[in-house]
Amino acid sequence: MATTATTRVNQETAFTPTLFLAFELGVNKWKLGFTTGAAQRPRERQVPAGDCQTVLEEIRRAKSEAYPIVKTKKSAN
Protein backbone atom coordinates (compact mmCIF):
# COMPACT_ATOMS: atom_id res chain seq x y z
CA MET A 1 0.00 0.00 0.00
CA ALA A 2 1.37 3.42 -0.95
CA THR A 3 1.62 6.18 1.64
CA THR A 4 1.63 9.89 1.03
CA ALA A 5 3.51 12.52 2.98
CA THR A 6 2.17 15.95 3.69
CA THR A 7 4.59 18.84 3.45
CA ARG A 8 3.64 21.87 5.45
CA VAL A 9 4.73 25.22 4.14
CA ASN A 10 5.14 28.22 6.38
CA GLN A 11 2.31 30.55 5.44
CA GLU A 12 4.12 33.64 6.66
CA THR A 13 5.58 35.10 3.50
CA ALA A 14 5.35 38.78 4.38
CA PHE A 15 8.52 40.80 3.88
CA THR A 16 10.19 41.66 7.16
CA PRO A 17 12.64 44.52 6.63
CA THR A 18 15.97 44.16 8.41
CA LEU A 19 18.56 46.82 9.05
CA PHE A 20 21.95 45.36 9.93
CA LEU A 21 24.25 47.41 12.15
CA ALA A 22 27.96 46.90 12.81
CA PHE A 23 29.99 48.69 15.48
CA GLU A 24 33.72 49.30 15.69
CA LEU A 25 34.27 50.65 19.18
CA GLY A 26 37.45 52.64 19.70
CA VAL A 27 38.72 54.72 22.58
CA ASN A 28 38.14 58.06 20.82
CA LYS A 29 35.56 57.27 18.15
CA TRP A 30 32.96 54.67 17.23
CA LYS A 31 32.37 53.63 13.64
CA LEU A 32 28.88 52.53 12.63
CA GLY A 33 28.00 50.59 9.50
CA PHE A 34 24.39 50.11 8.33
CA THR A 35 23.10 47.93 5.51
CA THR A 36 19.91 46.21 4.41
CA GLY A 37 21.65 43.23 2.85
CA ALA A 38 24.90 41.56 1.88
CA ALA A 39 24.95 43.03 -1.64
CA GLN A 40 24.30 46.59 -0.45
CA ARG A 41 27.02 49.14 0.15
CA PRO A 42 27.02 50.07 3.85
CA ARG A 43 26.12 53.50 5.16
CA GLU A 44 29.13 54.40 7.33
CA ARG A 45 29.20 56.98 10.11
CA GLN A 46 31.63 58.00 12.85
CA VAL A 47 30.59 59.35 16.24
CA PRO A 48 32.57 60.36 19.31
CA ALA A 49 33.14 57.42 21.67
CA GLY A 50 30.39 57.16 24.29
CA ASP A 51 27.99 59.50 22.49
CA CYS A 52 24.96 57.21 22.73
CA GLN A 53 22.51 59.97 21.80
CA THR A 54 24.22 60.46 18.44
CA VAL A 55 24.30 56.68 17.89
CA LEU A 56 20.52 56.55 18.42
CA GLU A 57 20.04 59.48 16.04
CA GLU A 58 22.15 57.75 13.36
CA ILE A 59 20.05 54.60 13.79
CA ARG A 60 16.86 56.65 13.32
CA ARG A 61 18.33 58.25 10.18
CA ALA A 62 19.44 54.91 8.75
CA LYS A 63 15.98 53.43 9.36
CA SER A 64 14.24 56.35 7.67
CA GLU A 65 16.57 56.19 4.64
CA ALA A 66 16.36 52.41 4.28
CA TYR A 67 12.62 52.10 4.92
CA PRO A 68 10.85 55.43 4.38
CA ILE A 69 7.35 55.61 5.77
CA VAL A 70 4.71 56.15 3.13
CA LYS A 71 2.07 58.55 4.40
CA THR A 72 -1.37 58.50 2.93
CA LYS A 73 -4.21 60.98 3.30
CA LYS A 74 -7.36 59.76 4.94
CA SER A 75 -10.51 60.29 2.98
CA ALA A 76 -12.55 63.29 4.08
CA ASN A 77 -15.78 61.29 4.33
Buried (B, 14 or more C-beta within 10 A) or exposed (E): EEEEEEEEEEEEEEEEEEBBBEEEEEEEEBEBBBBBEEEEEBBEBBBEEEEEEBBEEBBEEBBEEBEEEEEEEEEEE
